[in-house]
């Protein structure tokens, strides 16, 4: 047995080709990535990577964990020398058996969790 812990990543950028580049990378890693949103304010656009739907400790969950780690590594590599980044992102888990929500990681390496 196992319990479900829904992991999702939300990505945002507001200028240049950064959002498209991130979306292309995510689409190469994950089986599904949402479309990029329409521009809201100041050119801000975003997309999300939905949970893998697997119970923790199942093979599919391990595969989802590995995909998320690969994508987060790529996202961190986009940061500038001063630690800022043109891409904002957050990984969260929520729902499932935990009945809780938590920020797992995020792109602000100047203020890690």
Jmol script that loads the backbone (N, CA, C; Angstrom):
load data "model"
ATOM      1  N   UNK A   1       0.843  -1.186   0.000  1.00  0.00           N
ATOM      2  CA  UNK A   1       0.000   0.000   0.000  1.00  0.00           C
ATOM      3  C   UNK A   1       0.881   1.240   0.000  1.00  0.00           C
ATOM      4  N   UNK A   2       0.243   2.340  -0.197  1.00  0.00           N
ATOM      5  CA  UNK A   2       0.922   3.618  -0.171  1.00  0.00           C
ATOM      6  C   UNK A   2      -0.115   4.712  -0.121  1.00  0.00           C
ATOM      7  N   UNK A   3       0.331   5.912   0.002  1.00  0.00           N
ATOM      8  CA  UNK A   3      -0.604   7.024   0.000  1.00  0.00           C
ATOM      9  C   UNK A   3      -0.202   7.990  -1.114  1.00  0.00           C
ATOM     10  N   UNK A   4      -1.170   8.748  -1.571  1.00  0.00           N
ATOM     11  CA  UNK A   4      -0.931   9.707  -2.642  1.00  0.00           C
ATOM     12  C   UNK A   4      -0.464  11.022  -2.051  1.00  0.00           C
ATOM     13  N   UNK A   5       0.578  11.562  -2.650  1.00  0.00           N
ATOM     14  CA  UNK A   5       1.063  12.899  -2.319  1.00  0.00           C
ATOM     15  C   UNK A   5       1.216  13.610  -3.663  1.00  0.00           C
ATOM     16  N   UNK A   6       0.313  14.522  -3.946  1.00  0.00           N
ATOM     17  CA  UNK A   6       0.296  15.202  -5.233  1.00  0.00           C
ATOM     18  C   UNK A   6       1.405  16.250  -5.318  1.00  0.00           C
ATOM     19  N   UNK A   7       2.368  16.051  -6.214  1.00  0.00           N
ATOM     20  CA  UNK A   7       3.441  17.017  -6.465  1.00  0.00           C
ATOM     21  C   UNK A   7       3.123  17.750  -7.757  1.00  0.00           C
ATOM     22  N   UNK A   8       3.267  19.063  -7.746  1.00  0.00           N
ATOM     23  CA  UNK A   8       3.042  19.865  -8.937  1.00  0.00           C
ATOM     24  C   UNK A   8       4.088  20.972  -8.986  1.00  0.00           C
ATOM     25  N   UNK A   9       4.461  21.382 -10.196  1.00  0.00           N
ATOM     26  CA  UNK A   9       5.393  22.489 -10.373  1.00  0.00           C
ATOM     27  C   UNK A   9       4.693  23.577 -11.177  1.00  0.00           C
ATOM     28  N   UNK A  10       4.799  24.808 -10.704  1.00  0.00           N
ATOM     29  CA  UNK A  10       4.244  25.974 -11.391  1.00  0.00           C
ATOM     30  C   UNK A  10       5.428  26.827 -11.839  1.00  0.00           C
ATOM     31  N   UNK A  11       5.402  27.257 -13.095  1.00  0.00           N
ATOM     32  CA  UNK A  11       6.516  28.005 -13.685  1.00  0.00           C
ATOM     33  C   UNK A  11       5.983  29.307 -14.256  1.00  0.00           C
ATOM     34  N   UNK A  12       6.740  30.407 -14.082  1.00  0.00           N
ATOM     35  CA  UNK A  12       6.326  31.725 -14.576  1.00  0.00           C
ATOM     36  C   UNK A  12       7.542  32.493 -15.076  1.00  0.00           C
ATOM     37  N   UNK A  13       7.347  33.240 -16.145  1.00  0.00           N
ATOM     38  CA  UNK A  13       8.372  34.171 -16.645  1.00  0.00           C
ATOM     39  C   UNK A  13       7.633  35.299 -17.345  1.00  0.00           C
ATOM     40  N   UNK A  14       8.279  36.470 -17.438  1.00  0.00           N
ATOM     41  CA  UNK A  14       7.541  37.595 -18.004  1.00  0.00           C
ATOM     42  C   UNK A  14       8.262  38.346 -19.108  1.00  0.00           C
ATOM     43  N   UNK A  15       9.350  37.807 -19.623  1.00  0.00           N
ATOM     44  CA  UNK A  15       9.967  38.475 -20.766  1.00  0.00           C
ATOM     45  C   UNK A  15      10.831  37.493 -21.541  1.00  0.00           C
ATOM     46  N   UNK A  16      11.141  37.846 -22.769  1.00  0.00           N
ATOM     47  CA  UNK A  16      12.000  37.017 -23.600  1.00  0.00           C
ATOM     48  C   UNK A  16      11.393  35.660 -23.901  1.00  0.00           C
ATOM     49  N   UNK A  17      12.262  34.747 -24.286  1.00  0.00           N
ATOM     50  CA  UNK A  17      11.836  33.388 -24.650  1.00  0.00           C
ATOM     51  C   UNK A  17      11.902  32.426 -23.476  1.00  0.00           C
ATOM     52  N   UNK A  18      12.075  32.944 -22.279  1.00  0.00           N
ATOM     53  CA  UNK A  18      12.294  32.089 -21.114  1.00  0.00           C
ATOM     54  C   UNK A  18      11.143  31.121 -20.855  1.00  0.00           C
ATOM     55  N   UNK A  19       9.915  31.590 -20.950  1.00  0.00           N
ATOM     56  CA  UNK A  19       8.781  30.696 -20.666  1.00  0.00           C
ATOM     57  C   UNK A  19       8.677  29.616 -21.731  1.00  0.00           C
ATOM     58  N   UNK A  20       8.907  29.979 -22.984  1.00  0.00           N
ATOM     59  CA  UNK A  20       8.852  28.988 -24.062  1.00  0.00           C
ATOM     60  C   UNK A  20       9.969  27.959 -23.905  1.00  0.00           C
ATOM     61  N   UNK A  21      11.168  28.413 -23.558  1.00  0.00           N
ATOM     62  CA  UNK A  21      12.288  27.486 -23.354  1.00  0.00           C
ATOM     63  C   UNK A  21      12.002  26.525 -22.199  1.00  0.00           C
ATOM     64  N   UNK A  22      11.454  27.041 -21.116  1.00  0.00           N
ATOM     65  CA  UNK A  22      11.113  26.190 -19.969  1.00  0.00           C
ATOM     66  C   UNK A  22      10.019  25.195 -20.342  1.00  0.00           C
ATOM     67  N   UNK A  23       9.033  25.645 -21.094  1.00  0.00           N
ATOM     68  CA  UNK A  23       7.941  24.771 -21.519  1.00  0.00           C
ATOM     69  C   UNK A  23       8.460  23.666 -22.437  1.00  0.00           C
ATOM     70  N   UNK A  24       9.337  24.019 -23.346  1.00  0.00           N
ATOM     71  CA  UNK A  24       9.919  23.028 -24.249  1.00  0.00           C
ATOM     72  C   UNK A  24      10.693  21.978 -23.458  1.00  0.00           C
ATOM     73  N   UNK A  25      11.493  22.419 -22.490  1.00  0.00           N
ATOM     74  CA  UNK A  25      12.259  21.491 -21.662  1.00  0.00           C
ATOM     75  C   UNK A  25      11.318  20.591 -20.858  1.00  0.00           C
ATOM     76  N   UNK A  26      10.309  21.180 -20.225  1.00  0.00           N
ATOM     77  CA  UNK A  26       9.360  20.399 -19.433  1.00  0.00           C
ATOM     78  C   UNK A  26       8.631  19.374 -20.301  1.00  0.00           C
ATOM     79  N   UNK A  27       8.254  19.787 -21.496  1.00  0.00           N
ATOM     80  CA  UNK A  27       7.526  18.892 -22.402  1.00  0.00           C
ATOM     81  C   UNK A  27       8.378  17.706 -22.838  1.00  0.00           C
ATOM     82  N   UNK A  28       9.696  17.879 -22.843  1.00  0.00           N
ATOM     83  CA  UNK A  28      10.600  16.783 -23.194  1.00  0.00           C
ATOM     84  C   UNK A  28      10.788  15.807 -22.030  1.00  0.00           C
ATOM     85  N   UNK A  29      10.462  16.247 -20.823  1.00  0.00           N
ATOM     86  CA  UNK A  29      10.678  15.426 -19.631  1.00  0.00           C
ATOM     87  C   UNK A  29       9.402  14.744 -19.149  1.00  0.00           C
ATOM     88  N   UNK A  30       8.286  15.470 -19.149  1.00  0.00           N
ATOM     89  CA  UNK A  30       7.044  14.983 -18.555  1.00  0.00           C
ATOM     90  C   UNK A  30       6.046  14.511 -19.616  1.00  0.00           C
ATOM     91  N   UNK A  31       5.195  13.550 -19.256  1.00  0.00           N
ATOM     92  CA  UNK A  31       4.193  13.086 -20.216  1.00  0.00           C
ATOM     93  C   UNK A  31       3.105  14.124 -20.508  1.00  0.00           C
ATOM     94  N   UNK A  32       2.860  15.051 -19.578  1.00  0.00           N
ATOM     95  CA  UNK A  32       1.892  16.117 -19.816  1.00  0.00           C
ATOM     96  C   UNK A  32       2.377  17.390 -19.151  1.00  0.00           C
ATOM     97  N   UNK A  33       2.252  18.485 -19.876  1.00  0.00           N
ATOM     98  CA  UNK A  33       2.539  19.829 -19.371  1.00  0.00           C
ATOM     99  C   UNK A  33       1.403  20.706 -19.869  1.00  0.00           C
ATOM    100  N   UNK A  34       0.863  21.555 -19.014  1.00  0.00           N
ATOM    101  CA  UNK A  34      -0.240  22.422 -19.451  1.00  0.00           C
ATOM    102  C   UNK A  34       0.244  23.368 -20.543  1.00  0.00           C
ATOM    103  N   UNK A  35      -0.682  23.905 -21.317  1.00  0.00           N
ATOM    104  CA  UNK A  35      -0.298  24.949 -22.266  1.00  0.00           C
ATOM    105  C   UNK A  35       0.204  26.178 -21.503  1.00  0.00           C
ATOM    106  N   UNK A  36       0.956  27.016 -22.178  1.00  0.00           N
ATOM    107  CA  UNK A  36       1.391  28.277 -21.587  1.00  0.00           C
ATOM    108  C   UNK A  36       0.190  29.207 -21.554  1.00  0.00           C
ATOM    109  N   UNK A  37      -0.013  29.876 -20.432  1.00  0.00           N
ATOM    110  CA  UNK A  37      -1.149  30.782 -20.284  1.00  0.00           C
ATOM    111  C   UNK A  37      -1.006  31.995 -21.198  1.00  0.00           C
ATOM    112  N   UNK A  38      -2.096  32.676 -21.380  1.00  0.00           N
ATOM    113  CA  UNK A  38      -2.063  33.960 -22.071  1.00  0.00           C
ATOM    114  C   UNK A  38      -1.351  34.966 -21.178  1.00  0.00           C
ATOM    115  N   UNK A  39      -0.881  36.023 -21.793  1.00  0.00           N
ATOM    116  CA  UNK A  39      -0.231  37.091 -21.047  1.00  0.00           C
ATOM    117  C   UNK A  39      -1.242  37.733 -20.105  1.00  0.00           C
ATOM    118  N   UNK A  40      -0.837  37.990 -18.884  1.00  0.00           N
ATOM    119  CA  UNK A  40      -1.734  38.604 -17.907  1.00  0.00           C
ATOM    120  C   UNK A  40      -1.336  40.074 -17.751  1.00  0.00           C
ATOM    121  N   UNK A  41      -0.414  40.366 -16.868  1.00  0.00           N
ATOM    122  CA  UNK A  41       0.060  41.729 -16.630  1.00  0.00           C
ATOM    123  C   UNK A  41       1.581  41.717 -16.775  1.00  0.00           C
ATOM    124  N   UNK A  42       2.137  42.760 -17.329  1.00  0.00           N
ATOM    125  CA  UNK A  42       3.591  42.885 -17.492  1.00  0.00           C
ATOM    126  C   UNK A  42       4.214  41.708 -18.241  1.00  0.00           C
ATOM    127  N   UNK A  43       3.449  41.103 -19.128  1.00  0.00           N
ATOM    128  CA  UNK A  43       3.977  39.999 -19.929  1.00  0.00           C
ATOM    129  C   UNK A  43       4.069  38.669 -19.204  1.00  0.00           C
ATOM    130  N   UNK A  44       3.554  38.587 -17.994  1.00  0.00           N
ATOM    131  CA  UNK A  44       3.646  37.367 -17.204  1.00  0.00           C
ATOM    132  C   UNK A  44       2.857  36.232 -17.858  1.00  0.00           C
ATOM    133  N   UNK A  45       3.535  35.102 -18.037  1.00  0.00           N
ATOM    134  CA  UNK A  45       2.904  33.899 -18.586  1.00  0.00           C
ATOM    135  C   UNK A  45       3.356  32.713 -17.746  1.00  0.00           C
ATOM    136  N   UNK A  46       2.544  31.690 -17.675  1.00  0.00           N
ATOM    137  CA  UNK A  46       2.908  30.557 -16.836  1.00  0.00           C
ATOM    138  C   UNK A  46       2.344  29.251 -17.390  1.00  0.00           C
ATOM    139  N   UNK A  47       2.822  28.156 -16.810  1.00  0.00           N
ATOM    140  CA  UNK A  47       2.284  26.827 -17.092  1.00  0.00           C
ATOM    141  C   UNK A  47       2.519  25.982 -15.848  1.00  0.00           C
ATOM    142  N   UNK A  48       1.907  24.815 -15.826  1.00  0.00           N
ATOM    143  CA  UNK A  48       2.149  23.946 -14.674  1.00  0.00           C
ATOM    144  C   UNK A  48       2.329  22.506 -15.115  1.00  0.00           C
ATOM    145  N   UNK A  49       2.974  21.772 -14.265  1.00  0.00           N
ATOM    146  CA  UNK A  49       3.180  20.347 -14.460  1.00  0.00           C
ATOM    147  C   UNK A  49       2.330  19.665 -13.393  1.00  0.00           C
ATOM    148  N   UNK A  50       1.328  18.911 -13.819  1.00  0.00           N
ATOM    149  CA  UNK A  50       0.425  18.310 -12.837  1.00  0.00           C
ATOM    150  C   UNK A  50       1.065  17.125 -12.111  1.00  0.00           C
ATOM    151  N   UNK A  51       0.438  16.684 -11.032  1.00  0.00           N
ATOM    152  CA  UNK A  51       0.942  15.522 -10.293  1.00  0.00           C
ATOM    153  C   UNK A  51       0.969  14.276 -11.179  1.00  0.00           C
ATOM    154  N   UNK A  52       1.866  13.343 -10.829  1.00  0.00           N
ATOM    155  CA  UNK A  52       1.934  12.091 -11.591  1.00  0.00           C
ATOM    156  C   UNK A  52       0.794  11.138 -11.219  1.00  0.00           C
ATOM    157  N   UNK A  53       0.120  11.378 -10.097  1.00  0.00           N
ATOM    158  CA  UNK A  53      -1.042  10.568  -9.717  1.00  0.00           C
ATOM    159  C   UNK A  53      -0.718   9.259  -9.029  1.00  0.00           C
ATOM    160  N   UNK A  54       0.552   8.969  -8.864  1.00  0.00           N
ATOM    161  CA  UNK A  54       0.954   7.694  -8.285  1.00  0.00           C
ATOM    162  C   UNK A  54       1.015   7.769  -6.763  1.00  0.00           C
ATOM    163  N   UNK A  55       0.854   6.614  -6.141  1.00  0.00           N
ATOM    164  CA  UNK A  55       1.066   6.527  -4.705  1.00  0.00           C
ATOM    165  C   UNK A  55       2.565   6.553  -4.419  1.00  0.00           C
ATOM    166  N   UNK A  56       2.923   7.121  -3.282  1.00  0.00           N
ATOM    167  CA  UNK A  56       4.323   7.168  -2.867  1.00  0.00           C
ATOM    168  C   UNK A  56       4.884   5.745  -2.793  1.00  0.00           C
ATOM    169  N   UNK A  57       6.168   5.633  -3.106  1.00  0.00           N
ATOM    170  CA  UNK A  57       6.918   4.379  -3.077  1.00  0.00           C
ATOM    171  C   UNK A  57       6.585   3.442  -4.240  1.00  0.00           C
ATOM    172  N   UNK A  58       5.683   3.822  -5.131  1.00  0.00           N
ATOM    173  CA  UNK A  58       5.426   3.021  -6.322  1.00  0.00           C
ATOM    174  C   UNK A  58       6.426   3.433  -7.394  1.00  0.00           C
ATOM    175  N   UNK A  59       6.665   2.559  -8.347  1.00  0.00           N
ATOM    176  CA  UNK A  59       7.618   2.845  -9.421  1.00  0.00           C
ATOM    177  C   UNK A  59       7.268   4.129 -10.159  1.00  0.00           C
ATOM    178  N   UNK A  60       5.993   4.349 -10.432  1.00  0.00           N
ATOM    179  CA  UNK A  60       5.573   5.561 -11.132  1.00  0.00           C
ATOM    180  C   UNK A  60       5.889   6.817 -10.331  1.00  0.00           C
ATOM    181  N   UNK A  61       5.811   6.711  -9.004  1.00  0.00           N
ATOM    182  CA  UNK A  61       6.151   7.833  -8.139  1.00  0.00           C
ATOM    183  C   UNK A  61       7.645   8.121  -8.210  1.00  0.00           C
ATOM    184  N   UNK A  62       8.452   7.068  -8.213  1.00  0.00           N
ATOM    185  CA  UNK A  62       9.902   7.252  -8.337  1.00  0.00           C
ATOM    186  C   UNK A  62      10.252   7.899  -9.674  1.00  0.00           C
ATOM    187  N   UNK A  63       9.570   7.469 -10.734  1.00  0.00           N
ATOM    188  CA  UNK A  63       9.797   8.074 -12.053  1.00  0.00           C
ATOM    189  C   UNK A  63       9.409   9.548 -12.045  1.00  0.00           C
ATOM    190  N   UNK A  64       8.282   9.879 -11.416  1.00  0.00           N
ATOM    191  CA  UNK A  64       7.854  11.272 -11.302  1.00  0.00           C
ATOM    192  C   UNK A  64       8.850  12.095 -10.513  1.00  0.00           C
ATOM    193  N   UNK A  65       9.364  11.524  -9.410  1.00  0.00           N
ATOM    194  CA  UNK A  65      10.385  12.217  -8.608  1.00  0.00           C
ATOM    195  C   UNK A  65      11.619  12.510  -9.456  1.00  0.00           C
ATOM    196  N   UNK A  66      12.070  11.527 -10.230  1.00  0.00           N
ATOM    197  CA  UNK A  66      13.263  11.698 -11.061  1.00  0.00           C
ATOM    198  C   UNK A  66      13.033  12.769 -12.131  1.00  0.00           C
ATOM    199  N   UNK A  67      11.845  12.774 -12.744  1.00  0.00           N
ATOM    200  CA  UNK A  67      11.530  13.800 -13.746  1.00  0.00           C
ATOM    201  C   UNK A  67      11.547  15.197 -13.121  1.00  0.00           C
ATOM    202  N   UNK A  68      10.917  15.317 -11.938  1.00  0.00           N
ATOM    203  CA  UNK A  68      10.894  16.618 -11.271  1.00  0.00           C
ATOM    204  C   UNK A  68      12.304  17.084 -10.921  1.00  0.00           C
ATOM    205  N   UNK A  69      13.139  16.183 -10.430  1.00  0.00           N
ATOM    206  CA  UNK A  69      14.518  16.555 -10.092  1.00  0.00           C
ATOM    207  C   UNK A  69      15.285  16.998 -11.335  1.00  0.00           C
ATOM    208  N   UNK A  70      15.105  16.301 -12.447  1.00  0.00           N
ATOM    209  CA  UNK A  70      15.775  16.688 -13.694  1.00  0.00           C
ATOM    210  C   UNK A  70      15.347  18.088 -14.134  1.00  0.00           C
ATOM    211  N   UNK A  71      14.043  18.358 -14.074  1.00  0.00           N
ATOM    212  CA  UNK A  71      13.552  19.662 -14.500  1.00  0.00           C
ATOM    213  C   UNK A  71      13.995  20.766 -13.544  1.00  0.00           C
ATOM    214  N   UNK A  72      13.945  20.520 -12.240  1.00  0.00           N
ATOM    215  CA  UNK A  72      14.383  21.535 -11.277  1.00  0.00           C
ATOM    216  C   UNK A  72      15.872  21.827 -11.429  1.00  0.00           C
ATOM    217  N   UNK A  73      16.666  20.819 -11.740  1.00  0.00           N
ATOM    218  CA  UNK A  73      18.101  21.040 -11.988  1.00  0.00           C
ATOM    219  C   UNK A  73      18.255  21.989 -13.177  1.00  0.00           C
ATOM    220  N   UNK A  74      17.510  21.738 -14.254  1.00  0.00           N
ATOM    221  CA  UNK A  74      17.575  22.610 -15.431  1.00  0.00           C
ATOM    222  C   UNK A  74      17.134  24.026 -15.056  1.00  0.00           C
ATOM    223  N   UNK A  75      16.056  24.144 -14.302  1.00  0.00           N
ATOM    224  CA  UNK A  75      15.583  25.467 -13.888  1.00  0.00           C
ATOM    225  C   UNK A  75      16.652  26.214 -13.092  1.00  0.00           C
ATOM    226  N   UNK A  76      17.301  25.537 -12.170  1.00  0.00           N
ATOM    227  CA  UNK A  76      18.349  26.172 -11.363  1.00  0.00           C
ATOM    228  C   UNK A  76      19.531  26.621 -12.227  1.00  0.00           C
ATOM    229  N   UNK A  77      19.803  25.871 -13.284  1.00  0.00           N
ATOM    230  CA  UNK A  77      20.894  26.229 -14.195  1.00  0.00           C
ATOM    231  C   UNK A  77      20.602  27.512 -14.975  1.00  0.00           C
ATOM    232  N   UNK A  78      19.359  27.964 -14.990  1.00  0.00           N
ATOM    233  CA  UNK A  78      18.990  29.179 -15.708  1.00  0.00           C
ATOM    234  C   UNK A  78      19.266  30.441 -14.883  1.00  0.00           C
ATOM    235  N   UNK A  79      19.612  30.264 -13.621  1.00  0.00           N
ATOM    236  CA  UNK A  79      19.866  31.412 -12.748  1.00  0.00           C
ATOM    237  C   UNK A  79      21.117  32.166 -13.181  1.00  0.00           C
ATOM    238  N   UNK A  80      21.088  33.453 -12.939  1.00  0.00           N
ATOM    239  CA  UNK A  80      22.243  34.301 -13.225  1.00  0.00           C
ATOM    240  C   UNK A  80      23.267  34.150 -12.101  1.00  0.00           C
ATOM    241  N   UNK A  81      24.438  34.727 -12.307  1.00  0.00           N
ATOM    242  CA  UNK A  81      25.517  34.626 -11.338  1.00  0.00           C
ATOM    243  C   UNK A  81      25.127  35.176  -9.958  1.00  0.00           C
ATOM    244  N   UNK A  82      24.264  36.195  -9.931  1.00  0.00           N
ATOM    245  CA  UNK A  82      23.865  36.787  -8.652  1.00  0.00           C
ATOM    246  C   UNK A  82      22.748  36.008  -7.953  1.00  0.00           C
ATOM    247  N   UNK A  83      22.312  34.903  -8.554  1.00  0.00           N
ATOM    248  CA  UNK A  83      21.269  34.080  -7.950  1.00  0.00           C
ATOM    249  C   UNK A  83      19.874  34.395  -8.428  1.00  0.00           C
ATOM    250  N   UNK A  84      19.679  35.530  -9.091  1.00  0.00           N
ATOM    251  CA  UNK A  84      18.362  35.836  -9.632  1.00  0.00           C
ATOM    252  C   UNK A  84      18.121  34.989 -10.875  1.00  0.00           C
ATOM    253  N   UNK A  85      16.896  34.922 -11.324  1.00  0.00           N
ATOM    254  CA  UNK A  85      16.574  34.103 -12.479  1.00  0.00           C
ATOM    255  C   UNK A  85      15.442  34.747 -13.281  1.00  0.00           C
ATOM    256  N   UNK A  86      15.450  34.557 -14.579  1.00  0.00           N
ATOM    257  CA  UNK A  86      14.357  35.063 -15.398  1.00  0.00           C
ATOM    258  C   UNK A  86      13.105  34.190 -15.281  1.00  0.00           C
ATOM    259  N   UNK A  87      13.252  33.040 -14.621  1.00  0.00           N
ATOM    260  CA  UNK A  87      12.153  32.083 -14.482  1.00  0.00           C
ATOM    261  C   UNK A  87      11.846  31.897 -12.998  1.00  0.00           C
ATOM    262  N   UNK A  88      10.599  32.094 -12.620  1.00  0.00           N
ATOM    263  CA  UNK A  88      10.156  31.830 -11.245  1.00  0.00           C
ATOM    264  C   UNK A  88       9.442  30.482 -11.234  1.00  0.00           C
ATOM    265  N   UNK A  89       9.632  29.717 -10.161  1.00  0.00           N
ATOM    266  CA  UNK A  89       8.958  28.419 -10.085  1.00  0.00           C
ATOM    267  C   UNK A  89       8.822  27.979  -8.634  1.00  0.00           C
ATOM    268  N   UNK A  90       7.882  27.090  -8.440  1.00  0.00           N
ATOM    269  CA  UNK A  90       7.662  26.508  -7.122  1.00  0.00           C
ATOM    270  C   UNK A  90       7.155  25.083  -7.303  1.00  0.00           C
ATOM    271  N   UNK A  91       7.633  24.186  -6.457  1.00  0.00           N
ATOM    272  CA  UNK A  91       7.108  22.824  -6.407  1.00  0.00           C
ATOM    273  C   UNK A  91       6.313  22.699  -5.114  1.00  0.00           C
ATOM    274  N   UNK A  92       5.108  22.198  -5.222  1.00  0.00           N
ATOM    275  CA  UNK A  92       4.250  22.027  -4.054  1.00  0.00           C
ATOM    276  C   UNK A  92       3.756  20.582  -3.991  1.00  0.00           C
ATOM    277  N   UNK A  93       3.390  20.134  -2.789  1.00  0.00           N
ATOM    278  CA  UNK A  93       2.605  18.915  -2.674  1.00  0.00           C
ATOM    279  C   UNK A  93       1.381  19.223  -1.854  1.00  0.00           C
ATOM    280  N   UNK A  94       0.316  18.494  -2.159  1.00  0.00           N
ATOM    281  CA  UNK A  94      -0.977  18.801  -1.558  1.00  0.00           C
ATOM    282  C   UNK A  94      -1.895  17.597  -1.670  1.00  0.00           C
ATOM    283  N   UNK A  95      -2.956  17.630  -0.893  1.00  0.00           N
ATOM    284  CA  UNK A  95      -4.006  16.626  -1.004  1.00  0.00           C
ATOM    285  C   UNK A  95      -3.541  15.219  -0.689  1.00  0.00           C
ATOM    286  N   UNK A  96      -4.277  14.274  -1.212  1.00  0.00           N
ATOM    287  CA  UNK A  96      -3.954  12.874  -0.993  1.00  0.00           C
ATOM    288  C   UNK A  96      -4.140  12.481   0.452  1.00  0.00           C
ATOM    289  N   UNK A  97      -3.369  11.498   0.891  1.00  0.00           N
ATOM    290  CA  UNK A  97      -3.507  10.967   2.237  1.00  0.00           C
ATOM    291  C   UNK A  97      -3.013  11.880   3.331  1.00  0.00           C
ATOM    292  N   UNK A  98      -2.217  12.890   2.989  1.00  0.00           N
ATOM    293  CA  UNK A  98      -1.654  13.756   4.014  1.00  0.00           C
ATOM    294  C   UNK A  98      -2.617  14.827   4.513  1.00  0.00           C
ATOM    295  N   UNK A  99      -3.580  15.186   3.678  1.00  0.00           N
ATOM    296  CA  UNK A  99      -4.498  16.278   4.011  1.00  0.00           C
ATOM    297  C   UNK A  99      -3.731  17.516   4.453  1.00  0.00           C
ATOM    298  N   UNK A 100      -2.683  17.807   3.684  1.00  0.00           N
ATOM    299  CA  UNK A 100      -1.809  18.912   4.008  1.00  0.00           C
ATOM    300  C   UNK A 100      -1.273  19.482   2.709  1.00  0.00           C
ATOM    301  N   UNK A 101      -0.607  20.594   2.786  1.00  0.00           N
ATOM    302  CA  UNK A 101       0.038  21.203   1.624  1.00  0.00           C
ATOM    303  C   UNK A 101       1.372  21.785   2.071  1.00  0.00           C
ATOM    304  N   UNK A 102       2.332  21.777   1.151  1.00  0.00           N
ATOM    305  CA  UNK A 102       3.662  22.247   1.510  1.00  0.00           C
ATOM    306  C   UNK A 102       4.400  22.719   0.263  1.00  0.00           C
ATOM    307  N   UNK A 103       5.180  23.785   0.403  1.00  0.00           N
ATOM    308  CA  UNK A 103       6.131  24.161  -0.634  1.00  0.00           C
ATOM    309  C   UNK A 103       7.333  23.252  -0.453  1.00  0.00           C
ATOM    310  N   UNK A 104       7.636  22.473  -1.467  1.00  0.00           N
ATOM    311  CA  UNK A 104       8.733  21.509  -1.406  1.00  0.00           C
ATOM    312  C   UNK A 104      10.047  22.191  -1.782  1.00  0.00           C
ATOM    313  N   UNK A 105      10.023  22.952  -2.860  1.00  0.00           N
ATOM    314  CA  UNK A 105      11.208  23.690  -3.294  1.00  0.00           C
ATOM    315  C   UNK A 105      10.760  24.835  -4.187  1.00  0.00           C
ATOM    316  N   UNK A 106      11.683  25.762  -4.413  1.00  0.00           N
ATOM    317  CA  UNK A 106      11.353  26.922  -5.255  1.00  0.00           C
ATOM    318  C   UNK A 106      12.632  27.468  -5.847  1.00  0.00           C
ATOM    319  N   UNK A 107      12.491  28.413  -6.748  1.00  0.00           N
ATOM    320  CA  UNK A 107      13.624  28.912  -7.491  1.00  0.00           C
ATOM    321  C   UNK A 107      14.420  30.016  -6.854  1.00  0.00           C
ATOM    322  N   UNK A 108      14.053  30.490  -5.701  1.00  0.00           N
ATOM    323  CA  UNK A 108      14.794  31.586  -5.091  1.00  0.00           C
ATOM    324  C   UNK A 108      15.944  31.000  -4.280  1.00  0.00           C
ATOM    325  N   UNK A 109      17.074  30.765  -4.951  1.00  0.00           N
ATOM    326  CA  UNK A 109      18.196  30.124  -4.273  1.00  0.00           C
ATOM    327  C   UNK A 109      18.845  31.021  -3.233  1.00  0.00           C
ATOM    328  N   UNK A 110      18.472  32.299  -3.237  1.00  0.00           N
ATOM    329  CA  UNK A 110      18.992  33.200  -2.208  1.00  0.00           C
ATOM    330  C   UNK A 110      18.287  32.980  -0.873  1.00  0.00           C
ATOM    331  N   UNK A 111      17.125  32.332  -0.921  1.00  0.00           N
ATOM    332  CA  UNK A 111      16.349  32.094   0.291  1.00  0.00           C
ATOM    333  C   UNK A 111      15.796  30.673   0.245  1.00  0.00           C
ATOM    334  N   UNK A 112      16.676  29.643   0.310  1.00  0.00           N
ATOM    335  CA  UNK A 112      16.209  28.267   0.193  1.00  0.00           C
ATOM    336  C   UNK A 112      15.333  27.853   1.371  1.00  0.00           C
ATOM    337  N   UNK A 113      14.529  26.848   1.139  1.00  0.00           N
ATOM    338  CA  UNK A 113      13.660  26.315   2.201  1.00  0.00           C
ATOM    339  C   UNK A 113      14.473  25.595   3.239  1.00  0.00           C
TER     340      UNK A 113
END
end "model"
wireframe off; spacefill off
backbone 0.3
color backbone group
